[in-house]
Amino acid sequence: MTTPRKILFVCARNKIRSLTAEKLLAHSCLYAVRSRGVSKEARVRIKREDIGWADVIFVMEKNHKDRLVEEFRDELSGKEVICLFIEDIYEPMEDALIEELDAKLSAHGIVIG
């Protein structure tokens, strides 16, 4: 049995995009998933332990990656951080958001159930 790949999804407030991505993969045996936010108003704010835990980090926008690098430069050493370029224009679990996540994650070998 293989160890699940640990995926961390990051957006600003951890209320829509990253949380939706986490929910979509929550029951997968292939992945262990977490979602966090970079904003002080985030539902669950990212910590260095989250970065240490992750095998790969997906951010929704370039400024999320910039904020991670600014705050956690040392912890990100050797970590793969991928920007999905998904705008903050959706509602939680919206069909269009799910379709965009599916398309962008599948380009990186991540399959939504």
N, C-alpha and C positions, 0 to 999 in steps of 0.2 A: 504494500500500500504506500502511495506517495504522500508526502507532506503537502497540504494545501498551500498554494502561493498566497502570500500575505499582501493584500492590496489596500492602500490608503487613498481615499477620495477626499479632495480638499476643494472647498469653495469659500465664499466670504462668511456667510452666517450659518452654514451647515443646517439649512432649513429646507432647501429645495433640491438643487442639483446634486450635491454630494450625498445627501441623505437618500434621494431617489436611487442613485447608483448603488449605494449600500444595500438598500432594500431589494433591488433587483438580483443581487448576487448572494443575499443572506443565507439561502438554503442550499447553496452549491457545495458539493464535496470537493471541488477543484480549487476553491478559493476561500480564504478567511478574509473578511472585509471589515473595515472601519471607515467612518467618515468624520471629518472634522472641519472647523472653520478657522480662518485667519483673523477675523474681526474680533474686537473686544466684546461685541454683542452676539457672538456665535452661540448657538445652542450648546455645542461642545467645542471648546477652543482647543486647537492643536498644541501638543506638548512635545518636548524632545523625545519622550518615551515612545510616542506614536511613530515618529520618524525612525527610531531605532528598531521598532517592531517590523516595519514595512519592508517587503522585498521590492515593491514598486509603488511610486506615488503618482497619482493622476490629479492634476489641477485643472480647474475649469477655464481659467483665464491666465494670461501671461502675468498680470499683476499679482496673482496668487503665488506664482512661482517666485517672483521678485521679492515678495514679503517673506516667503520661507527662507530664501537665500540670505536676506537681510538679518533675520532673527536666528536662523539655525544653520549657518554656513558650515560649521564643523561637523554637525550631525549628518548633514547631507553628503558628506564626502563618500564617494563610492555608491551613492544611491541613484537609481534611475528616476528622474522626475519628468513626466510627460504632460504637456499642455494639450488639452482636448479642444480648446477654443470654442467653448459652449457659453453663449451669452446668458445673462440673467434676465430672461424674458418669459420664463415658464412658471407654471403652477406645479406643486408637488405631484409626482406620479402622472403628469400630463402625457398623453399618448405621443405628442410631438417630441417631448423631451426623451421619452423612452426610446423612440425611433432614432433620435440623434445619438444618444448614448450607445445604443446597440451598434450603429454604423461606425462610430468613432472607436469604440472599444474593440470591435471585431478586427479593425485594421491593425490592432496591437495584439491579436491572438486571444483576446478575452471574449468568451462566449456567454451571452446572457441566456439563461435557461429557457 
